Amino acid sequence: MANFETRRTMMVDTQVRPSDVTKFPIIDAMLSVQREAFVPASLREAAYVGENLTLPGGRTMLEPRTLSKMLDAVDVQPTDVMLDVGCGLGYSTAVAAQLAEFVVALEDEADRATEAQTNLSDAGVDNAAVMTGPLMEGAAKSAPYDVIVIHGAVEVVPDALIDQLRDGGRIAALFVEGALGTVRIGLKTEGRMNWRYSFNAGAPLLDGFRRAKAFTL
């Protein structure tokens, strides 16, 4: 029988804390949410490794370091309403739900969204809801959001997501440029986005978040 509690503590001590994530609410959430409950049974043994996990359907569960640093950099507050784009099977949503007032999670496949909602309910998370729809279109019904986090790499952040961000709101996105990935935090001020570099990370590119190819004859 694997001792997941020990592994969870080790994950925080060896992957999260050394990455300069020091906010107690994030540390506490990473220590308390059972990551192994948000992966398929075949991946439970790998739940705490320090790398991205590929979930069924090609969705990526970001490594603990990347997720914790994104949540840290985007500075989730207890009064925030957050949009969790590409939530996979719900782990990131469960962690974020301990930080925010409410989390709207988004998945583009109904079965995956249903599984995520079941996982969240089983974990006793009652301040989050999983919606189904194209990731690049966001979840306008619950907008505006104080915080948006995108799970997977992007070349561009679609206007639809930016439109759903409250003025003064923040987006965490992992931009891919060639082989390099950089997480940037976008702050919306008077309708305009200002992006700043946060840290380096990697993840596969999400469908629908590619830059439109320039048309040439």
C-alpha positions as CSV (number, residue, x, y, z in Angstrom):
1,M,0.0,0.0,0.0
2,A,1.6,3.2,-1.1
3,N,1.9,5.9,1.5
4,F,0.5,8.9,-0.4
5,E,0.5,11.2,2.6
6,T,4.3,10.8,2.9
7,R,4.7,11.3,-0.8
8,R,2.6,14.5,-0.6
9,T,4.7,15.9,2.1
10,M,7.9,15.0,0.1
11,M,6.4,16.7,-3.0
12,V,5.9,19.9,-1.1
13,D,9.3,19.7,0.6
14,T,11.3,18.9,-2.5
15,Q,9.3,20.4,-5.4
16,V,7.2,23.3,-4.1
17,R,9.1,25.0,-1.2
18,P,12.5,25.0,-3.1
19,S,10.8,26.8,-5.9
20,D,10.3,29.9,-3.7
21,V,6.6,29.2,-3.1
22,T,6.1,30.3,0.5
23,K,2.5,31.5,0.7
24,F,1.0,29.4,3.5
25,P,-2.4,28.9,1.8
26,I,-0.8,27.3,-1.3
27,I,1.5,25.1,0.8
28,D,-1.5,24.0,2.9
29,A,-3.6,23.3,-0.2
30,M,-0.8,21.2,-1.8
31,L,-0.4,19.3,1.5
32,S,-4.1,18.6,1.9
33,V,-5.4,17.8,-1.6
34,Q,-4.9,14.2,-2.5
35,R,-3.3,14.4,-5.9
36,E,-3.6,10.6,-6.4
37,A,-7.4,10.9,-6.3
38,F,-7.3,13.1,-9.5
39,V,-5.5,10.8,-11.8
40,P,-6.6,7.5,-13.5
41,A,-5.8,4.4,-11.4
42,S,-3.0,3.5,-13.8
43,L,-1.2,6.8,-12.9
44,R,-1.7,6.8,-9.1
45,E,1.9,5.6,-8.5
46,A,3.2,8.5,-10.6
47,A,0.9,11.1,-9.0
48,Y,3.7,12.8,-7.1
49,V,6.6,12.7,-9.6
50,G,8.1,16.1,-10.5
51,E,7.0,16.2,-14.1
52,N,3.9,16.8,-16.2
53,L,1.5,13.8,-16.4
54,T,-0.4,13.0,-19.6
55,L,-4.0,12.3,-18.8
56,P,-6.4,10.4,-21.2
57,G,-7.5,12.5,-24.1
58,G,-4.1,14.3,-24.2
59,R,-4.8,16.7,-21.4
60,T,-1.8,17.6,-19.2
61,M,-1.6,17.7,-15.5
62,L,1.1,20.3,-14.8
63,E,3.9,19.3,-12.5
64,P,3.4,20.4,-8.8
65,R,6.2,23.0,-9.2
66,T,4.6,24.7,-12.2
67,L,1.1,24.7,-10.7
68,S,2.2,26.1,-7.3
69,K,4.3,28.8,-8.9
70,M,1.5,29.9,-11.2
71,L,-1.0,30.1,-8.3
72,D,1.6,32.0,-6.3
73,A,2.4,34.4,-9.1
74,V,-1.2,35.2,-9.9
75,D,-1.8,35.9,-6.2
76,V,-5.2,34.3,-5.7
77,Q,-7.2,36.0,-2.9
78,P,-10.0,34.5,-0.7
79,T,-12.6,36.8,-2.4
80,D,-11.6,35.9,-6.0
81,V,-13.7,34.1,-8.5
82,M,-11.3,32.0,-10.7
83,L,-11.6,30.3,-14.1
84,D,-9.5,27.1,-14.3
85,V,-9.0,26.4,-18.1
86,G,-8.2,22.8,-19.0
87,C,-8.7,21.5,-15.5
88,G,-8.2,17.8,-16.5
89,L,-9.6,15.6,-13.8
90,G,-9.9,18.4,-11.3
91,Y,-6.7,18.5,-9.3
92,S,-5.8,22.1,-10.0
93,T,-9.4,23.1,-9.3
94,A,-9.3,21.4,-5.9
95,V,-6.1,23.2,-5.0
96,A,-7.4,26.6,-6.2
97,A,-10.7,26.1,-4.4
98,Q,-8.8,26.3,-1.1
99,L,-7.4,29.7,-2.2
100,A,-10.4,31.4,-4.0
101,E,-14.0,32.1,-3.1
102,F,-15.2,30.1,-6.1
103,V,-13.6,28.2,-9.0
104,V,-15.2,27.7,-12.4
105,A,-13.4,24.8,-14.1
106,L,-13.5,24.3,-17.9
107,E,-13.0,21.1,-19.9
108,D,-13.8,20.6,-23.6
109,E,-14.9,16.9,-23.3
110,A,-18.1,16.0,-21.4
111,D,-16.7,12.7,-20.0
112,R,-13.6,14.4,-18.6
113,A,-15.7,17.2,-17.1
114,T,-18.0,14.7,-15.5
115,E,-15.1,12.8,-14.0
116,A,-13.5,16.0,-12.7
117,Q,-16.8,17.0,-11.1
118,T,-17.1,13.6,-9.5
119,N,-13.6,13.8,-8.2
120,L,-14.2,17.2,-6.7
121,S,-17.4,16.1,-5.1
122,D,-15.7,13.0,-3.6
123,A,-13.0,15.3,-2.2
124,G,-15.7,17.5,-0.5
125,V,-14.9,20.5,-2.7
126,D,-18.2,22.5,-2.7
127,N,-17.0,25.9,-4.0
128,A,-16.2,24.8,-7.6
129,A,-18.2,23.7,-10.7
130,V,-17.0,22.1,-13.9
131,M,-18.3,23.4,-17.2
132,T,-18.0,21.8,-20.6
133,G,-17.1,23.8,-23.7
134,P,-14.2,24.9,-26.0
135,L,-11.3,26.0,-23.8
136,M,-10.5,29.1,-26.0
137,E,-14.1,30.4,-25.5
138,G,-13.9,30.4,-21.7
139,A,-17.1,30.3,-19.6
140,A,-18.8,33.6,-20.2
141,K,-21.9,32.7,-18.2
142,S,-19.9,33.1,-14.9
143,A,-17.7,36.0,-16.0
144,P,-16.1,38.3,-15.1
145,Y,-13.3,36.5,-13.3
146,D,-10.6,37.9,-11.0
147,V,-8.1,35.2,-12.0
148,I,-7.7,32.9,-15.0
149,V,-5.2,30.1,-15.1
150,I,-4.6,28.1,-18.3
151,H,-3.3,24.5,-18.0
152,G,-1.1,23.9,-21.0
153,A,1.0,25.9,-23.3
154,V,-0.3,28.7,-25.6
155,E,1.0,30.8,-28.4
156,V,-1.7,33.3,-27.8
157,V,-4.4,34.0,-25.2
158,P,-7.7,34.3,-27.0
159,D,-9.6,37.6,-26.8
160,A,-12.6,35.7,-25.4
161,L,-10.7,34.9,-22.2
162,I,-9.3,38.4,-21.9
163,D,-12.9,39.8,-22.3
164,Q,-14.0,37.6,-19.4
165,L,-11.3,39.0,-17.1
166,R,-12.4,41.7,-14.7
167,D,-10.4,45.0,-14.9
168,G,-7.6,44.5,-12.4
169,G,-7.7,40.8,-12.9
170,R,-4.8,38.4,-13.6
171,I,-4.1,35.6,-16.1
172,A,-1.4,33.0,-15.7
173,A,-0.4,31.5,-19.1
174,L,2.5,29.4,-20.3
175,F,3.7,30.8,-23.6
176,V,5.7,28.5,-25.8
177,E,8.3,29.9,-28.1
178,G,10.2,27.2,-30.0
179,A,11.5,24.8,-27.4
180,L,11.3,27.3,-24.6
181,G,8.3,27.8,-22.4
182,T,7.8,30.8,-20.1
183,V,5.0,31.5,-17.7
184,R,3.8,35.1,-17.8
185,I,1.3,36.9,-15.7
186,G,-1.1,39.2,-17.5
187,L,-2.7,42.2,-15.6
188,K,-5.7,43.8,-17.1
189,T,-5.7,47.5,-16.7
190,E,-8.3,49.7,-18.3
191,G,-9.1,47.0,-20.8
192,R,-5.5,46.4,-21.8
193,M,-3.3,43.5,-21.0
194,N,0.2,44.0,-19.6
195,W,2.3,40.8,-19.5
196,R,5.4,40.2,-17.3
197,Y,7.7,37.3,-17.2
198,S,7.4,35.0,-14.2
199,F,9.4,31.8,-14.6
200,N,10.3,29.0,-17.2
201,A,8.3,25.9,-17.5
202,G,7.1,23.4,-20.2
203,A,3.9,21.8,-21.3
204,P,2.3,20.7,-24.6
205,L,0.5,23.3,-26.7
206,L,-3.3,23.4,-26.2
207,D,-5.6,23.0,-29.2
208,G,-7.1,26.3,-30.1
209,F,-4.4,28.4,-28.6
210,R,-2.1,28.5,-31.6
211,R,-1.2,31.8,-33.3
212,A,-3.1,32.2,-36.6
213,K,-0.8,31.5,-39.5
214,A,-0.2,34.5,-41.7
215,F,-1.7,33.9,-45.1
216,T,0.9,34.1,-47.9
217,L,0.5,33.5,-51.6
